[in-house]
Structures are given as C-alpha cells and as structure tokens.
C-alpha cells in the first residue's frame, strides 16, 4: 500500500464523518433563525478587523514556508512521494492564507 | 497490510478507539485528582462518554459566525482530523503502514502543522477571543517547537537513523538521553496546550480561546483531532525513547505515558504567557542543546 492510497482512504473516512454530521444535524428553519436573532440580541461584530490581524497572518505564512523549506532540505536524502504531498499541503495552506490576506 | 488493516486493525478504527479510551482515562484521572468521580453514566464506569460526546456533537447544529472566513474555517477544522490520522500511519503498533528514511523529520513537523491549523481556525472565526487565542498559540509554538525538535532529534543522532521504525528498535534511549526526554515531554505539554501551558484557551480569561466559535461537527472534528494528536504524540515518545516493542508492550508503555501526561497537567497551575515563553527559551532550549553537546562529544 503506498502513501497516496493511505491518504485517500483517510480523506474518505474524514468525509464520511463530515457527511454523518451533515445528516445528523438539524436543518435551520425560518422560525429558528428568528429565535437566534432574539437570542443574540442582534449584536454584530465590528465591520473593520483590527490592523494587527494581517500581521499575524504574515507571521503564520512565514512559519509555514519555513517549515516546508526545512522539510525539503532535511529529507533531501530520503525523498518520497508522500513527503511531496505534505509539502504541497503545507504550501497550499500558506497560499490559502496569503489569498485571504487580500480580503482584509 | 491491506485496506481492511488500514480501516480496522491496526488502522483508523483502532486509533479512534484508542484515542477515545485515553480521553476517558485522562478524564477519570483528572476527576480523581480533583476528588470527583468523572464520567459515570454512559457505559461501564462512563467508558462510552467520549463516544457519546462525539456523536452528540456531530448531531448538533453547526453555527458558523457571520463574519467568519468560511472556507479557511471549514478546511482547517477538516484537516485537523486528517493530519493526526495520517501521522499515526507511521507508528509501529505492529508494522507501520508507511515508513521511509527521513520520516522522523516529517513526524516532528506534523504537530507543528496541527498548531498552524489551530491558528487558522482562530483567525478565520473572526472572534476577538479566537484572535487572542491564536496570537498566544503562535507565540507558544515559536518557543516550544524549537525545544521539541532539538530534543526529538537526539535519538536520531544516537542511532544514526532517520527512520522511526529503526529508532524504536534500538531500545530504551530514555536512559542514555534523560535530558532530551524531559525536554521533549515538557515541550509537548506546550505543543498540546495542556496545563500549565493551556494559555491559548485559558477559560477564565478568553472563554475557550481559538475554540470559542466552534460548534457542531466542526467541534466534534477538533475534539477528535486533539485526542488523536495526543495519542500520536504519546506513541512518538514511546517509539523514540521507550523502545516500542510488540503490541502489548507498546500499549503498556503508551498507557504509562498517557498517565504521566494526565498527572502532570493536573498538578500544575497555569503559567502566564511570558512565563511560558521564558520556560521554553531559558530552560528547555539550553537543556536540549546541552544534551546534544553531551552525546556529540
């Protein structure tokens, strides 16, 4: 069994649990929505996010890139496909974060 | 090892079963130390309580905050279960599902990736408590990660192998590397955000920190993910420092480590963030470096 097969199976198990959650959880009706509004008192979060928010995003981005590059360098002798998969996962998440940064 | 092995024994079902068992064990120890009974009603001696909690959370409504970054929020809470499951496929319960030269580096970095996901959840939830929790998680990770990796790399230096399976077959390294073992344990307390380093979700200060806005299946995923991460980290300690062994031996050692972690996290009071960082930079990192110096001379 290779790493890709294992990753796919674990991914499918996670999807199974997630769909189980979707099936088991109740659906939100219009009446419930009104109830929630009363419960929260209509309080909303501030429109603009604090400025330091984006700085923390950048720190995480650097951190992920650092981790990914360490992995690349350190496993130089024992490269295998799953290492690449994980590096791509790491890079994917950092990409996701950096894309989100534009929204701020 | 085939697909059925991966799905059942010693695969995903076995890992989840072990994770829930150790959660119950941990809750019982915590309760005993605090002079309570702990889980009691569900199953014998409350054994099925973690299972019941998981199913209950799965069936609860999933509320995502209006201002949350929904994509990141969902992906991060999904991956938080996926990463420890993948990490556990390297652990030699019987035979590991995956093993290659250099896997130890990957395994030392996977808990760090888990911490990153925690930060992503907190940031994207757009909650002020989540944000504070994430800042604290980032700070703590910056300090404890270095100590953890320095201590975790010492068995590699001693055995000369980057493969977890061959390290676990080289016997009880805890006796030749006591400092590294202690540093590894303490830094993992920090990585797992257990007391006295549970500052990112200090309940009396910031509700539940990065977890505050989680609910329903996302919370169920995060809880199970944290349990699996705890299991993985304990397995890593057993494989690196206690010499692995056959399944029974492995499980006995694993239970001892879980007991030790539970005991430690219940006898300390919470540090402040500056104190936690100080512990890591002032004591853990120099100790780990000292251990490396001893074994290389």
Interface residues (C-beta under 8 A of the other chain):
Chain A: X1 X3 X5 X6 X7 X9 X10 X11 X13 X14 X17 X18 X20 X21 X22 X24 X25 X26 X28 X44 X45 X49 X50 X53 X56 X57 X59 X60 X63 X64 X67 X70 X71 X74 X75 X77 X78 X79 X80 X82 X83 X86 X89 X90 X93 X96 X97 X100 X103
Chain B: X1 X2 X3 X6 X7 X12 X55 X58 X59 X60 X61 X62 X65 X66 X67 X69 X71 X72 X75 X78 X79 X81 X82 X85 X86 X89 X97 X98 X100 X101 X102 X103 X105 X106 X109 X112 X113 X116 X117 X119 X120 X123 X124 X126 X127 X131 X134 X135 X138 X141 X142 X162 X216 X217 X220 X221 X224
